[in-house]
């Protein structure tokens, strides 16, 4: 049986792609092209028996623990292979002064990393009262960890009906005034769809590029060989999937499963030509784990054919 590309859970339309009537969407794509351009970072991971390895987790070192523990509860063995690093940009320092001097109707946070950077600046600014809009549950979870004594100053007041920037921009409530102000601290690599969507609704958006994401350029060859044999790779950003594609040897046709944290990353994987791509309707650890479990189940079925 030929492998197929499967998007799990969330209905999403991709032009010129054949879909079939079944519980989840599937379509075939060609083998992924090569991508280039890496930062000089060396990474390593704990070795596993290739026969027992099931899932490769790829966030920065120190940020995979929650996912690894959740998968362990399903009896799933993981290999940690960080593929990206985050670098602070000058706007991260500017964010503190902006929070100290200016109030906004909304502050929009669209990733856990952006949330972490924001919280550092918010504390440095003296924890002013803010109203937060987040793109989804995964991002919202960053704010659940702040001390109870500070939660009165930080109100996570909005999550869109679908965890995408486009829907967030369409659904963000206005202030009822003629001037609606938004602060958007983001990755330099984030798209412009949020500020463009809000501008069409007459919001005034201040975007600060507080950090950027860089892929790694070197992994231990033995670890990479193990990762390439794993049935499933779990990715949390377009940057991570681009880094993974660039590590696949030119001589190898890799077509195992990719379990993405959400639709945006899944679309990036599809554009790179990857197949067997899964994602949950709403980004977050629970949905991501379910997509990984489903991807692993299907891969094991394919291997038995």
Order of alpha helices (4+ residues) and beta strands (2+ residues): beta-beta-beta-beta-alpha-beta-beta-alpha-beta-alpha-beta-alpha-beta-alpha-beta-alpha-beta-alpha-beta-alpha-beta-alpha-beta-alpha
